[in-house]
Amino acid sequence: MIPANDGLSETLPARWTAVVPELADVPRLGELRGRQAEPFTGSAGFDTATVEAEVAGQMSWTRRQTVLKDADGVIRAWAHAHDRAAGRAVIGVEVDRTLPREVQDVVAAWCYAWLTEAAVDFARLREQPVTQLDAGAFAGDDVHRAWLTAAGFERARTWWQMSRPVTPDEAEPGALPAPKPGVTVRQVAHHDNGVPVAEELNTVHRVLEEAFRDHFNSYLESFPEFVQRLREDPGHRWNHWWLAFVDETDTAEGDGEPVAAGALVATVSSPDASGVEGTYVDYLGATPVARGRGVATAMLHAVVADAAARGRNRVGLEVDADSPTGAESLYVHLGWRTKYTTESWHRDVVVAEHGGETPDA
């Protein structure tokens, strides 16, 4: 349900309307997304399956969204809010950049006001007194930065979007270095029907929660939320989940059994200009017991070998450019290079200030 326009502090241009997007709108919404990204990524292409999933697929179930149509009924903007977890809403705005700048500014202001109310609704249903709005922008997009600043957001983090080419020979045994002694990497175990073993999925979630506990903007995401969100991605495949184990027999705490100390979750990337699919690393984490033992390197080699075996030509991932750990040096050493840079912009909103009541402590 779309809130009435007169319920917002911002107003739309005359005779513009806000409506819920439909499946038929996917090509136009993908076009808006691609054209907004083109100056920074070098491509106006978009993943049709992902846009379709957001508008009318599983991704739409945890999102609220609206499109803005001008007086002629042409879609000029798309605003979408994802109920990511308790107290977290990931939001996005795509605006037709062919519009006059002053019109773009008005439309963007309306979108961010609408998204704020959507995020507050999420928080109210979860009985959260405060919620964080997490928005993204391309580094160098001064227009988008101006919209976010005007809407009360502050730049919080910078991210490198990196890619590594994959060659067919890397699928051959011995083409990539083996894990260090005491480290084992394998895919999560599956039942005979192909469904992964629940205990293994819980282990992936536990390892990642522990690995990222002290990282930037860390927050608790429940196991059901974690699994459902990853399954929503059209590129999701159960055979793209890996676990890494370390042999703890040489430590005082060791009991002779390998300990799960790393996890990697990847997806299938849509075909590039050459028509070849890639692999994308959504999550890569190692617990403190694994650090310094080559666990992350071993998992990266495993996903590269897997991509090569599947005939893919690249593996992509995102790196925290502001991390004090210097993790990017590992990726550069292993062949990854930055293609473009993005930014996270955050705004914390108090629910009670938007017509709700702060729950009792």
KABELGI-V899357 format. One record per backbone hydrogen bond with DSSP energy under -1.0 kcal/mol. NH is the residue of the N-H (numbers start at 1). CO is the residue of the C=O. E is the energy in kcal/mol with one decimal. If there is no record, write none. Layout:
NH	CO	E
NH	CO	E
//
This chain:
7	4	-2.0
8	5	-1.7
16	13	-1.9
17	69	-2.1
19	67	-2.3
25	22	-1.9
26	23	-1.6
29	25	-2.5
30	26	-2.8
31	27	-1.9
32	28	-2.2
33	29	-2.2
34	30	-2.8
35	31	-2.7
36	32	-1.7
37	33	-1.4
38	34	-1.9
40	37	-2.1
41	37	-2.2
42	38	-2.3
51	47	-2.1
52	48	-2.8
53	49	-2.2
54	50	-2.1
55	51	-2.2
56	52	-3.2
57	53	-1.3
60	53	-1.3
60	57	-1.2
61	58	-1.3
62	59	-1.0
63	60	-1.3
64	81	-2.2
66	79	-2.4
67	19	-3.0
68	77	-2.1
69	17	-2.7
70	74	-2.4
73	70	-2.2
76	68	-3.4
77	68	-1.1
78	94	-2.4
79	66	-2.8
80	92	-2.3
81	64	-3.1
82	90	-2.9
83	62	-2.9
84	82	-1.8
85	88	-1.5
88	85	-2.4
89	132	-2.5
90	82	-1.9
91	134	-2.3
92	80	-2.1
94	78	-2.4
96	76	-2.9
99	96	-1.4
104	100	-2.4
105	101	-2.4
106	102	-1.5
107	103	-2.6
108	104	-2.9
109	105	-2.2
110	106	-1.9
111	107	-2.4
112	108	-2.5
113	109	-1.9
114	110	-2.5
115	111	-2.7
116	112	-1.7
117	113	-1.6
118	114	-2.0
119	115	-2.6
120	116	-2.2
121	117	-2.1
122	118	-2.0
123	119	-2.4
124	120	-2.7
125	121	-2.1
126	122	-1.6
127	124	-1.1
128	123	-3.0
131	349	-2.3
132	87	-2.2
133	347	-3.1
134	89	-2.8
135	345	-3.3
137	343	-1.7
139	341	-2.2
141	138	-2.3
142	140	-1.6
145	141	-2.3
146	142	-1.9
147	143	-1.8
148	144	-2.4
149	145	-2.6
150	146	-2.3
151	147	-1.5
152	149	-1.5
153	148	-2.7
154	346	-2.3
156	344	-3.4
157	344	-1.5
159	342	-3.0
160	319	-2.8
161	340	-2.7
162	317	-2.6
163	337	-2.4
164	315	-1.9
166	313	-1.9
170	167	-1.9
171	168	-1.8
172	169	-1.6
175	172	-2.1
183	180	-1.9
184	245	-2.5
186	243	-2.4
188	241	-1.9
191	195	-3.2
194	191	-2.0
197	189	-2.6
201	197	-1.7
202	198	-2.5
203	199	-1.7
204	200	-2.1
205	201	-2.3
206	202	-2.6
207	203	-2.8
208	204	-2.4
209	205	-2.5
210	206	-2.2
211	207	-2.7
212	208	-2.2
215	212	-1.8
218	215	-1.5
226	222	-2.6
227	223	-2.6
228	224	-2.5
229	225	-2.4
230	226	-1.9
231	227	-2.2
232	228	-1.3
236	233	-2.2
240	237	-1.7
241	238	-1.0
242	264	-3.1
243	186	-3.1
244	262	-2.7
245	184	-3.1
246	259	-2.4
247	182	-2.4
251	248	-1.7
259	246	-3.0
261	244	-2.7
262	244	-1.4
263	285	-2.4
264	242	-2.0
265	283	-2.1
266	240	-2.3
267	280	-2.5
268	235	-2.3
269	278	-3.1
272	276	-2.0
275	272	-2.1
278	269	-1.2
279	314	-2.1
280	267	-2.6
281	316	-3.1
282	265	-1.9
283	265	-2.1
285	263	-2.4
287	261	-2.5
290	287	-1.8
293	290	-1.9
298	294	-2.2
299	295	-2.2
300	296	-2.3
301	297	-2.4
302	298	-1.8
303	299	-2.2
304	300	-2.1
305	301	-2.4
306	302	-2.1
307	303	-2.3
308	304	-2.5
309	305	-2.2
310	306	-1.4
311	308	-1.5
312	307	-2.6
313	277	-1.6
315	164	-2.0
316	279	-2.7
317	162	-2.1
319	160	-2.5
321	158	-1.8
323	320	-1.2
326	323	-1.0
329	326	-1.7
330	327	-1.3
331	327	-1.1
332	328	-2.6
333	329	-2.2
334	330	-1.7
335	332	-1.4
336	331	-3.0
337	163	-2.2
339	161	-3.3
340	161	-1.2
342	159	-2.5
343	137	-2.9
344	157	-2.5
345	135	-3.2
346	154	-2.6
347	133	-1.6
349	131	-3.0
351	129	-2.6
354	351	-2.2
356	351	-1.4
//
